[in-house]
Amino acid sequence: MTPSPEDIDARSLFARLPSVDRLLALPELQASQARHGLLALTEALRRLLEAARSEIREHARLPDWLDSPEHLAERIDAALAARQRVALAPVYNLSGTVLHTNLGRATLAEEAVVAVAAAMREPVALEYDLDSAGRGHRDRVIGELLSELTGAEAACVVNNNAAAVLILLSTVAAGREVVVSRGELVEIGGAFRMPDVMRQAGCRLVEVGATNRTHLKDYRQAIGPDTALLMKAHTSNYAIEGFTSSVAEAQLVGLAREHDLPVATDLGSGALIDLARYGLPAEPMPQQMIAAGVDLVSFSGDKLLGGPQAGLIIGRKVWIDRILQHPLKRALRCDKMTLAALEATLRLYLEPESLPERLPTLRKLTRTAAQMQALAERLRPVLADWTGDAAAVTIEPCLSQIGSGSLPVERLPSVALTLIPTDGRGATLEGLAERLRRLPTPVIGRLKDGRLWLDLRCLEDAAGFGAQLRS
Ligand SMILES: *Cc1c(COP(=O)(O)O)cnc(C)c1O
């Protein structure tokens, strides 16, 4: 077959592309090589040449850098720098959800950040008892702190609360029956469904009651020779309202004692301080469960507690000791960074007066409308300058939510800056949202009712936020 004129054309263009070695010899690329190394530079040049070949194949066009080594050096430097940019980088969470799972839930206290950095940089006494120079246990310090804070006999920690429920059930009830109310068969974010976790733990689920009402006698009737555990789960991401009835932990404990059975409760979030003290809606507290006689209580580290991702289990020493011995514990154990962050966070709870200042989650939840209104008034002109005539910027009252399944029906009065695209200016809501997401520190808002809402409750670095809009 004779080649077509286009093929001949393309071949002559391919022939004009230099080799990697020739490009490597360019003096203009020496600075790049010094900065990023020969291997990375060679790879970047290969990728650039590959892109140039595609360009020739598809558009019969030579790359624009071909006759300009300075231009080539710029391109290569930009490409190499982009590969070093960390993708898991900070964003502004103005979504109105304080504990946003997709944005990493709780932001940590400075004390925790410092503790993590230290634990990363230097060896730490993770499983090393400094007094007797023997082997300590990695959960020991957290266990002592949690016992002090909650009154529990003992405590341990795993990677997240889903893992806590899994290991709790595997330890207490593998191969046996667990009695749970139908109204409490929770699903948290699709992958965590109580019935599935039960199956994974090798337990048989015995559902009692109806979705809206469960009575003590329902539990009583379900108890049999194979029953290992009475279990409750906090319906943290939904509320059953109206004609409802559930059995409180204290009542369930009474029944369990008659049958010599343990009671466990999965609190989900679990607040270690009484949120009502700060005018916030009350959330069940682990210490109340312990006081009610519950044998094992599990809750998350990165929800209302305001710490790192972790699953905390508190309760009777006999059960905690058995959980610590379970083979799953090794698979689910926390690393030193998590433990350092958790320890520093829990220590803040030993000095509760300063918690609303030092714990970011509580700081954000307790922000007043007046503070947010003042912030809104300061930032409105800056945002209006940035949008130009593409959008109208207004200050509006709004409602934030706590998120991560904590206090599902409660909303906190807040203040937002809202953007409405101006008719005929070509800006769309999605376009505005995207422009904000493309800023060096992306701004995440919420689209609702034809506006983009920027809820200011979680905006702590107002200066940085304003500066990036001005630049
Ligand atoms: C959030 C939640 C979980 C899962 O906790 P993670 O820490 O996200 O694994 C389990 N149970 C309840 C009731 C929850 O609210």
The ligand as a MOL file (V3000), in Angstrom:
LIG
                    3D

  0  0  0     0  0            999 V3000
M  V30 BEGIN CTAB
M  V30 COUNTS 15 15 0 0 0
M  V30 BEGIN ATOM
M  V30 1 C -21.0780 7.0340 62.7240 0
M  V30 2 C -21.6440 5.8120 63.3280 0
M  V30 3 C -20.9940 4.5740 63.1780 0
M  V30 4 C -19.7330 4.4420 62.3870 0
M  V30 5 O -18.6910 5.1290 62.9950 0
M  V30 6 P -17.3230 5.3910 62.1950 0
M  V30 7 O -16.4380 6.0130 63.2060 0
M  V30 8 O -17.6880 6.2860 61.0560 0
M  V30 9 O -16.8400 4.0710 61.7300 0
M  V30 10 C -21.5530 3.4710 63.7590 0
M  V30 11 N -22.7170 3.5560 64.4610 0
M  V30 12 C -23.3840 4.7250 64.6430 0
M  V30 13 C -24.6460 4.7380 65.4160 0
M  V30 14 C -22.8570 5.9010 64.0750 0
M  V30 15 O -23.4980 7.0530 64.2250 0
M  V30 END ATOM
M  V30 BEGIN BOND
M  V30 1 1 1 2
M  V30 2 1 2 3
M  V30 3 2 2 14
M  V30 4 1 3 4
M  V30 5 2 3 10
M  V30 6 1 4 5
M  V30 7 1 5 6
M  V30 8 2 6 7
M  V30 9 1 6 8
M  V30 10 1 6 9
M  V30 11 1 10 11
M  V30 12 2 11 12
M  V30 13 1 12 13
M  V30 14 1 12 14
M  V30 15 1 14 15
M  V30 END BOND
M  V30 END CTAB
M  END
